[in-house]
Amino acid sequence: MPASEREYLPHSSGCFLCGEENRSGVRARFFVEGNEVLGRVILPPHLNGYKDVAHGGVVSALLDETMGWAATVFGKAHPMYVTGELTVKFLSPVPVGVEIEVRSRLVEDAGRLAYCEGEIRCGGKVCARARGKFVPMSPEGTAGVIPYLRFDGCRTFRKIFDAYRQGE
């Protein structure tokens, strides 16, 4: 799908991963393609763990973020989710300064937990894989997050939060 036709997920201005105004962050934008949440990003050099290799915490955060969105978008109830457990397997170094792709999907929505999987690829090679358990936020918690989200470039996925909006 061409970038001009993508529908991006909500983001916030100050978020470390998706915050457009966070000069220290990644500034990634995530979108849905089929049954997956994707992001393509070039990690800046200041996010390295050592020369030309992304810090493992940044790699984990990218997987965590996209898996949380996969639970939100594809889960039954569509609230926001928080991470209950995250397991990351680092298979090879994730480089900075070149495009990487992160993709995640919902494996199972079991009601009280959503199970997701994700991976990061560079040049077709899988560099990291993750599994996570995600806990749905309360309706009040989800409603509290909505004012911090920006919905530009977001049509369909704006609507999944309608039930949680408070006098917007």
Backbone as CSV, one residue per row, in Angstrom:
resi,resn,N_x,N_y,N_z,CA_x,CA_y,CA_z,C_x,C_y,C_z
1,MET,0.836,-1.173,0.000,0.000,0.000,0.000,0.888,1.246,0.000
2,PRO,0.627,2.178,-0.903,1.425,3.411,-0.926,1.223,4.219,0.349
3,ALA,2.257,4.921,0.771,2.195,5.709,1.999,1.053,6.717,1.960
4,SER,0.736,7.246,0.780,-0.325,8.243,0.671,-1.706,7.651,0.973
5,GLU,-1.866,6.330,0.875,-3.147,5.678,1.137,-3.227,5.053,2.528
6,ARG,-2.158,5.092,3.278,-2.134,4.477,4.609,-2.993,5.255,5.583
7,GLU,-3.626,4.501,6.461,-4.311,5.118,7.585,-3.462,4.877,8.820
8,TYR,-2.964,5.962,9.364,-2.090,5.852,10.516,-2.888,5.754,11.807
9,LEU,-2.294,5.132,12.792,-2.908,5.035,14.109,-2.698,6.339,14.864
10,PRO,-3.492,6.575,15.900,-3.276,7.788,16.692,-1.856,7.835,17.263
11,HIS,-1.412,9.034,17.551,-0.099,9.231,18.153,-0.206,10.402,19.127
12,SER,0.823,10.629,19.897,0.813,11.782,20.798,2.074,12.601,20.576
13,SER,1.995,13.851,20.919,3.113,14.747,20.599,4.371,14.459,21.403
14,GLY,4.235,14.023,22.658,5.411,13.863,23.504,5.918,12.448,23.657
15,CYS,5.248,11.471,23.080,5.623,10.070,23.242,7.050,9.820,22.744
16,PHE,7.790,9.008,23.473,9.154,8.654,23.075,9.188,7.987,21.706
17,LEU,8.173,7.167,21.393,8.184,6.460,20.115,7.494,7.219,18.992
18,CYS,6.293,7.729,19.251,5.528,8.335,18.159,5.401,9.850,18.275
19,GLY,6.003,10.447,19.265,5.863,11.885,19.477,6.609,12.712,18.460
20,GLU,5.861,13.439,17.644,6.470,14.284,16.620,7.256,15.442,17.222
21,GLU,6.874,15.836,18.446,7.541,16.967,19.089,8.629,16.526,20.065
22,ASN,8.843,15.231,20.194,9.870,14.717,21.101,11.190,14.618,20.338
23,ARG,12.038,15.610,20.521,13.295,15.665,19.760,14.246,14.534,20.117
24,SER,14.070,13.924,21.270,14.937,12.820,21.679,14.402,11.464,21.268
25,GLY,13.212,11.440,20.700,12.543,10.178,20.431,12.745,9.622,19.032
26,VAL,11.919,8.654,18.724,11.993,7.922,17.460,11.180,8.594,16.366
27,ARG,10.033,9.183,16.731,9.105,9.840,15.798,8.523,8.867,14.778
28,ALA,8.228,7.680,15.223,7.654,6.645,14.348,6.158,6.854,14.205
29,ARG,5.632,6.462,13.069,4.184,6.432,12.857,3.833,4.992,12.528
30,PHE,2.751,4.524,13.114,2.322,3.144,12.952,1.017,3.101,12.177
31,PHE,0.832,2.052,11.406,-0.363,1.912,10.589,-0.781,0.450,10.565
32,VAL,-1.979,0.223,10.050,-2.524,-1.130,9.958,-2.453,-1.586,8.509
33,GLU,-2.013,-2.817,8.336,-1.985,-3.438,7.015,-2.466,-4.865,7.203
34,GLY,-3.625,-5.176,6.664,-4.207,-6.503,6.857,-4.537,-6.708,8.324
35,ASN,-3.971,-7.745,8.915,-4.235,-8.027,10.335,-3.028,-7.697,11.219
36,GLU,-2.194,-6.772,10.762,-0.991,-6.420,11.505,-0.864,-4.909,11.696
37,VAL,-0.152,-4.538,12.741,0.258,-3.151,12.950,1.708,-3.068,12.513
38,LEU,2.006,-2.095,11.667,3.354,-1.941,11.110,3.907,-0.562,11.380
39,GLY,5.208,-0.499,11.365,5.914,0.765,11.379,7.222,0.579,10.641
40,ARG,7.587,1.565,9.879,8.897,1.574,9.216,9.606,2.819,9.696
41,VAL,10.802,2.644,10.177,11.492,3.755,10.810,12.995,3.626,10.618
42,ILE,13.646,4.763,10.598,15.106,4.809,10.622,15.477,5.353,11.996
43,LEU,16.060,4.509,12.818,16.438,4.930,14.164,17.634,5.868,14.092
44,PRO,17.540,7.024,14.770,18.665,7.957,14.747,19.832,7.435,15.585
45,PRO,21.035,7.864,15.273,22.235,7.364,15.954,22.233,7.567,17.471
46,HIS,21.525,8.578,17.979,21.547,8.804,19.427,20.769,7.725,20.192
47,LEU,20.121,6.794,19.488,19.401,5.692,20.142,20.206,4.392,20.111
48,ASN,21.489,4.521,19.859,22.323,3.319,19.827,22.642,2.827,21.238
49,GLY,22.956,1.532,21.295,23.459,0.942,22.533,24.968,0.910,22.469
50,TYR,25.464,0.619,21.295,26.874,0.769,20.968,26.929,1.091,19.491
51,LYS,28.079,1.367,18.958,28.221,1.938,17.618,27.357,1.234,16.569
52,ASP,26.467,2.016,15.976,25.615,1.600,14.856,24.590,0.520,15.198
53,VAL,24.373,0.241,16.466,23.408,-0.788,16.879,22.417,-0.174,17.871
54,ALA,21.129,-0.364,17.592,20.079,0.182,18.455,20.144,-0.416,19.853
55,HIS,19.838,0.394,20.828,19.773,-0.054,22.217,18.636,-1.071,22.350
56,GLY,18.862,-2.114,23.112,17.854,-3.154,23.296,16.555,-2.632,23.876
57,GLY,16.626,-1.594,24.696,15.416,-0.996,25.252,14.564,-0.336,24.181
58,VAL,15.210,0.266,23.195,14.488,0.887,22.081,13.836,-0.193,21.227
59,VAL,14.562,-1.262,20.967,14.021,-2.393,20.206,12.790,-2.954,20.931
60,SER,12.923,-3.149,22.231,11.815,-3.674,23.035,10.621,-2.722,23.029
61,ALA,10.900,-1.422,23.124,9.824,-0.430,23.136,9.046,-0.427,21.828
62,LEU,9.730,-0.559,20.711,9.035,-0.619,19.413,8.112,-1.828,19.339
63,LEU,8.587,-2.957,19.782,7.756,-4.163,19.786,6.589,-4.024,20.753
64,ASP,6.849,-3.487,21.928,5.813,-3.265,22.927,4.717,-2.356,22.372
65,GLU,5.095,-1.269,21.758,4.134,-0.299,21.225,3.253,-0.910,20.137
66,THR,3.857,-1.596,19.191,3.049,-2.144,18.099,2.178,-3.303,18.563
67,MET,2.649,-4.090,19.520,1.808,-5.173,20.035,0.633,-4.607,20.834
68,GLY,0.870,-3.548,21.596,-0.227,-2.896,22.317,-1.275,-2.345,21.372
69,TRP,-0.838,-1.776,20.263,-1.780,-1.288,19.256,-2.506,-2.442,18.576
70,ALA,-1.820,-3.549,18.357,-2.491,-4.712,17.753,-3.621,-5.191,18.656
71,ALA,-3.390,-5.227,19.964,-4.445,-5.613,20.902,-5.602,-4.623,20.842
72,THR,-5.290,-3.335,20.800,-6.317,-2.296,20.772,-7.147,-2.354,19.493
73,VAL,-6.491,-2.451,18.360,-7.182,-2.413,17.070,-7.958,-3.693,16.799
74,PHE,-7.371,-4.832,17.107,-7.984,-6.104,16.721,-8.691,-6.827,17.869
75,GLY,-8.579,-6.305,19.082,-9.263,-6.915,20.221,-10.770,-6.738,20.134
76,LYS,-11.473,-7.489,20.942,-12.945,-7.486,20.905,-13.547,-6.176,21.398
77,ALA,-12.979,-5.606,22.455,-13.600,-4.448,23.088,-12.972,-3.116,22.685
78,HIS,-11.793,-3.119,22.124,-11.081,-1.921,21.664,-10.733,-0.898,22.729
79,PRO,-10.461,-1.275,23.951,-9.928,-0.258,24.861,-8.437,-0.124,24.596
80,MET,-7.803,0.802,25.281,-6.351,0.842,25.256,-5.863,-0.323,26.119
81,TYR,-4.650,-0.751,25.898,-4.061,-1.860,26.654,-2.757,-1.416,27.282
82,VAL,-2.423,-2.048,28.393,-1.114,-1.853,29.012,-0.393,-3.191,29.012
83,THR,0.901,-3.134,29.020,1.696,-4.347,28.960,1.689,-5.051,30.306
84,GLY,1.360,-6.347,30.266,1.422,-7.174,31.461,2.719,-7.966,31.503
85,GLU,3.149,-8.378,30.330,4.386,-9.166,30.232,4.942,-9.015,28.829
86,LEU,6.244,-8.903,28.727,6.910,-8.749,27.438,8.167,-9.600,27.433
87,THR,8.281,-10.449,26.432,9.466,-11.286,26.266,10.046,-10.998,24.887
88,VAL,11.296,-10.593,24.846,11.952,-10.254,23.586,13.133,-11.183,23.369
89,LYS,13.233,-11.703,22.159,14.398,-12.496,21.758,15.175,-11.665,20.739
90,PHE,16.421,-11.377,21.079,17.290,-10.612,20.197,18.074,-11.609,19.347
91,LEU,17.797,-11.611,18.050,18.395,-12.597,17.158,19.634,-12.079,16.444
92,SER,19.638,-10.791,16.140,20.810,-10.151,15.540,20.703,-8.649,15.807
93,PRO,21.802,-7.920,15.721,21.756,-6.488,16.016,20.777,-5.742,15.109
94,VAL,20.062,-4.798,15.698,19.166,-3.909,14.947,19.962,-2.634,14.679
95,PRO,20.186,-2.332,13.423,21.030,-1.177,13.123,20.309,0.163,13.289
96,VAL,21.080,1.203,13.552,20.575,2.566,13.480,20.984,3.129,12.122
97,GLY,20.250,4.132,11.652,20.619,4.800,10.406,20.127,4.136,9.138
98,VAL,19.458,2.995,9.235,18.860,2.351,8.062,17.424,1.972,8.405
99,GLU,16.587,1.818,7.400,15.181,1.521,7.649,15.001,0.119,8.234
100,ILE,14.213,0.066,9.276,13.797,-1.213,9.846,12.277,-1.257,9.797
101,GLU,11.751,-2.450,9.902,10.296,-2.624,9.911,9.913,-3.393,11.158
102,VAL,8.914,-2.877,11.860,8.367,-3.573,13.022,6.927,-3.927,12.670
103,ARG,6.556,-5.184,12.930,5.181,-5.615,12.668,4.716,-6.525,13.780
104,SER,3.458,-6.329,14.167,2.896,-7.092,15.273,1.459,-7.466,14.965
105,ARG,1.010,-8.516,15.661,-0.374,-8.967,15.445,-0.940,-9.535,16.739
106,LEU,-2.242,-9.489,16.802,-2.959,-10.101,17.908,-3.044,-11.595,17.629
107,VAL,-2.658,-12.409,18.586,-2.740,-13.861,18.450,-4.051,-14.361,19.037
108,GLU,-4.418,-13.813,20.212,-5.653,-14.237,20.870,-6.146,-13.145,21.810
109,ASP,-7.437,-12.893,21.760,-8.077,-12.014,22.738,-8.830,-12.921,23.690
110,ALA,-8.303,-13.099,24.889,-8.910,-13.988,25.881,-9.738,-13.203,26.897
111,GLY,-10.097,-11.972,26.570,-10.921,-11.164,27.456,-10.100,-10.408,28.472
112,ARG,-9.610,-11.093,29.492,-8.806,-10.429,30.527,-7.362,-10.215,30.092
113,LEU,-6.938,-10.915,29.054,-5.605,-10.753,28.486,-5.684,-10.852,26.969
114,ALA,-4.843,-10.068,26.313,-4.668,-10.191,24.874,-3.232,-10.658,24.647
115,TYR,-3.063,-11.646,23.805,-1.749,-12.206,23.505,-1.324,-11.725,22.118
116,CYS,-0.127,-11.166,22.036,0.360,-10.615,20.776,1.776,-11.101,20.486
117,GLU,2.131,-11.026,19.213,3.490,-11.342,18.767,3.964,-10.236,17.834
118,GLY,5.268,-10.023,17.810,5.827,-9.022,16.925,7.246,-9.376,16.526
119,GLU,7.720,-8.668,15.495,9.104,-8.860,15.070,9.617,-7.592,14.425
120,ILE,10.931,-7.470,14.455,11.621,-6.379,13.766,12.500,-7.000,12.710
121,ARG,12.402,-6.446,11.507,13.198,-6.916,10.374,14.035,-5.774,9.818
122,CYS,15.154,-6.147,9.279,16.000,-5.212,8.546,16.527,-5.940,7.321
123,GLY,16.249,-5.393,6.153,16.700,-6.033,4.917,16.164,-7.449,4.763
124,GLY,14.954,-7.705,5.236,14.344,-9.023,5.127,14.748,-9.999,6.220
125,LYS,15.715,-9.628,7.039,16.204,-10.510,8.101,15.514,-10.176,9.420
126,VAL,15.026,-11.188,10.115,14.407,-10.975,11.425,15.519,-10.738,12.446
127,CYS,15.464,-9.582,13.095,16.480,-9.206,14.087,16.005,-9.437,15.519
128,ALA,14.698,-9.329,15.739,14.143,-9.513,17.085,12.708,-10.004,16.966
129,ARG,12.325,-10.836,17.928,10.949,-11.339,18.024,10.462,-11.114,19.442
130,ALA,9.154,-10.899,19.572,8.603,-10.700,20.912,7.233,-11.338,21.030
131,ARG,6.905,-11.671,22.268,5.565,-12.119,22.655,5.172,-11.278,23.850
132,GLY,3.894,-10.993,23.938,3.462,-10.192,25.068,2.049,-10.517,25.491
133,LYS,1.793,-10.224,26.761,0.450,-10.320,27.325,0.038,-8.895,27.664
134,PHE,-1.133,-8.500,27.196,-1.603,-7.136,27.362,-2.929,-7.128,28.102
135,VAL,-3.036,-6.191,29.040,-4.197,-6.086,29.916,-5.039,-4.899,29.448
136,PRO,-6.354,-5.101,29.249,-7.187,-3.967,28.833,-7.299,-2.933,29.950
137,MET,-7.208,-1.687,29.571,-7.411,-0.607,30.528,-8.897,-0.486,30.823
138,SER,-9.213,0.107,31.925,-10.613,0.371,32.257,-11.174,1.403,31.277
139,PRO,-12.496,1.482,31.170,-13.076,2.544,30.321,-12.611,3.937,30.765
140,GLU,-12.493,4.143,32.074,-12.041,5.444,32.581,-10.575,5.699,32.216
141,GLY,-9.768,4.669,32.320,-8.363,4.795,31.947,-8.190,5.089,30.472
142,THR,-8.958,4.383,29.650,-8.913,4.628,28.211,-9.377,6.042,27.898
143,ALA,-10.467,6.472,28.520,-10.976,7.837,28.306,-9.933,8.873,28.720
144,GLY,-9.155,8.567,29.750,-8.121,9.490,30.201,-6.959,9.630,29.244
145,VAL,-6.731,8.623,28.410,-5.636,8.658,27.437,-6.034,9.444,26.189
146,ILE,-7.285,9.389,25.810,-7.750,9.963,24.543,-7.372,11.432,24.354
147,PRO,-7.485,12.303,25.370,-7.104,13.706,25.142,-5.637,13.903,24.748
148,TYR,-4.785,12.926,25.021,-3.370,13.044,24.674,-3.049,12.526,23.272
149,LEU,-4.051,11.941,22.628,-3.826,11.366,21.306,-4.148,12.367,20.208
150,ARG,-3.407,12.258,19.128,-3.684,13.034,17.910,-4.176,12.055,16.862
151,PHE,-5.193,12.468,16.137,-5.850,11.569,15.198,-5.672,11.981,13.743
152,ASP,-4.713,12.865,13.446,-4.499,13.250,12.053,-4.026,12.025,11.270
153,GLY,-4.566,11.866,10.068,-4.246,10.699,9.246,-4.942,9.444,9.725
154,CYS,-5.929,9.612,10.605,-6.588,8.466,11.240,-8.099,8.624,11.078
155,ARG,-8.718,7.723,10.316,-10.170,7.778,10.092,-10.855,6.623,10.818
156,THR,-10.690,5.429,10.324,-11.339,4.251,10.884,-10.961,4.039,12.338
157,PHE,-9.715,4.184,12.650,-9.236,3.858,13.986,-9.555,4.946,15.006
158,ARG,-10.012,6.100,14.540,-10.535,7.135,15.431,-11.842,6.634,16.044
159,LYS,-12.638,5.951,15.247,-13.969,5.513,15.671,-13.942,4.448,16.760
160,ILE,-12.868,3.688,16.862,-12.852,2.631,17.884,-12.833,3.205,19.296
161,PHE,-12.531,4.487,19.418,-12.497,5.121,20.733,-13.774,5.890,21.054
162,ASP,-14.745,5.920,20.144,-15.954,6.694,20.364,-16.653,6.378,21.684
163,ALA,-16.707,5.114,22.057,-17.397,4.731,23.292,-16.688,5.250,24.543
164,TYR,-15.438,5.657,24.414,-14.652,6.091,25.569,-14.477,7.610,25.651
165,ARG,-14.994,8.320,24.665,-14.818,9.777,24.652,-15.703,10.436,25.701
166,GLN,-15.155,11.454,26.363,-15.904,12.200,27.374,-16.092,13.634,26.902
167,GLY,-17.253,13.936,26.382,-17.601,15.301,26.011,-16.647,15.973,25.060
168,GLU,-16.087,15.226,24.132,-15.157,15.809,23.161,-15.891,16.599,22.104
